[in-house]
């Protein structure tokens, strides 16, 4: 089964789980499966048009899905899906 790696800021949605296995054939189905098990993920990951939110990066086996097929990318057994919230801000030196 594909496995999501859940970042610290979103672990409250997954009851503290750092990884969550899902049954899916593509990334869109994987997000649906994650949200069915732990409601709230879909709202955090997808915008009102059903696309990945601008400040959320998703990687499939270390490849940015935006640079490929996006939500239609196929997922397979033992694939790792990493959710990486974008980090911005800071202070100028």
One Martini backbone bead per residue (centre of mass of N, CA, C, O) as a GRO file, in nm:
protein
   93
    1UNK     BB    1   0.098   0.035   0.019
    2UNK     BB    2   0.066   0.342   0.032
    3UNK     BB    3   0.247   0.617   0.204
    4UNK     BB    4   0.209   0.856   0.437
    5UNK     BB    5   0.378   1.149   0.539
    6UNK     BB    6   0.342   1.319   0.843
    7UNK     BB    7   0.352   1.620   0.953
    8UNK     BB    8   0.351   1.775   1.247
    9UNK     BB    9   0.113   1.991   1.191
   10UNK     BB   10  -0.088   1.724   1.099
   11UNK     BB   11  -0.105   1.505   1.341
   12UNK     BB   12  -0.380   1.582   1.469
   13UNK     BB   13  -0.542   1.439   1.232
   14UNK     BB   14  -0.373   1.143   1.286
   15UNK     BB   15  -0.338   1.082   1.590
   16UNK     BB   16  -0.002   1.107   1.562
   17UNK     BB   17   0.067   0.995   1.301
   18UNK     BB   18   0.345   0.960   1.074
   19UNK     BB   19   0.191   0.722   0.927
   20UNK     BB   20  -0.020   0.628   0.630
   21UNK     BB   21  -0.207   0.386   0.498
   22UNK     BB   22  -0.322   0.328   0.154
   23UNK     BB   23  -0.577   0.274  -0.087
   24UNK     BB   24  -0.446   0.325  -0.426
   25UNK     BB   25  -0.383   0.452  -0.773
   26UNK     BB   26  -0.380   0.759  -0.692
   27UNK     BB   27  -0.348   1.059  -0.546
   28UNK     BB   28  -0.645   1.134  -0.524
   29UNK     BB   29  -0.728   0.867  -0.384
   30UNK     BB   30  -0.534   0.893  -0.146
   31UNK     BB   31  -0.660   1.148  -0.026
   32UNK     BB   32  -0.940   1.029   0.014
   33UNK     BB   33  -0.848   0.800   0.206
   34UNK     BB   34  -0.725   0.980   0.422
   35UNK     BB   35  -0.989   1.147   0.475
   36UNK     BB   36  -1.169   0.905   0.559
   37UNK     BB   37  -0.989   0.838   0.811
   38UNK     BB   38  -0.890   1.164   0.828
   39UNK     BB   39  -1.048   1.425   0.869
   40UNK     BB   40  -0.912   1.731   0.686
   41UNK     BB   41  -0.697   1.685   0.466
   42UNK     BB   42  -0.828   1.788   0.207
   43UNK     BB   43  -0.853   2.087   0.302
   44UNK     BB   44  -0.535   2.120   0.336
   45UNK     BB   45  -0.449   2.024   0.029
   46UNK     BB   46  -0.710   2.144  -0.110
   47UNK     BB   47  -0.884   2.340  -0.300
   48UNK     BB   48  -1.186   2.453  -0.440
   49UNK     BB   49  -1.072   2.303  -0.725
   50UNK     BB   50  -0.894   2.037  -0.644
   51UNK     BB   51  -0.616   2.154  -0.584
   52UNK     BB   52  -0.324   2.215  -0.487
   53UNK     BB   53  -0.198   2.396  -0.268
   54UNK     BB   54   0.037   2.640  -0.280
   55UNK     BB   55   0.159   2.569   0.038
   56UNK     BB   56   0.174   2.263  -0.076
   57UNK     BB   57   0.382   1.982  -0.077
   58UNK     BB   58   0.415   1.693  -0.299
   59UNK     BB   59   0.567   1.370  -0.266
   60UNK     BB   60   0.688   1.104  -0.481
   61UNK     BB   61   0.959   0.968  -0.413
   62UNK     BB   62   1.104   1.270  -0.426
   63UNK     BB   63   0.875   1.381  -0.623
   64UNK     BB   64   0.729   1.643  -0.761
   65UNK     BB   65   0.400   1.640  -0.867
   66UNK     BB   66   0.392   1.916  -1.028
   67UNK     BB   67   0.615   1.804  -1.247
   68UNK     BB   68   0.380   1.618  -1.336
   69UNK     BB   69   0.062   1.464  -1.294
   70UNK     BB   70  -0.013   1.509  -1.016
   71UNK     BB   71  -0.310   1.374  -0.907
   72UNK     BB   72  -0.268   1.143  -1.148
   73UNK     BB   73  -0.061   0.998  -1.016
   74UNK     BB   74   0.069   0.700  -0.973
   75UNK     BB   75   0.030   0.442  -0.730
   76UNK     BB   76   0.222   0.214  -0.526
   77UNK     BB   77   0.363  -0.015  -0.379
   78UNK     BB   78   0.571   0.149  -0.143
   79UNK     BB   79   0.495   0.424  -0.164
   80UNK     BB   80   0.588   0.771  -0.095
   81UNK     BB   81   0.400   1.029   0.069
   82UNK     BB   82   0.483   1.371   0.094
   83UNK     BB   83   0.414   1.627   0.324
   84UNK     BB   84   0.502   1.982   0.254
   85UNK     BB   85   0.508   2.256   0.409
   86UNK     BB   86   0.554   2.564   0.350
   87UNK     BB   87   0.823   2.793   0.399
   88UNK     BB   88   0.806   3.120   0.547
   89UNK     BB   89   0.999   3.386   0.607
   90UNK     BB   90   1.155   3.590   0.836
   91UNK     BB   91   1.477   3.758   0.859
   92UNK     BB   92   1.663   4.013   0.795
   93UNK     BB   93   2.008   4.102   0.819
   0.00000   0.00000   0.00000
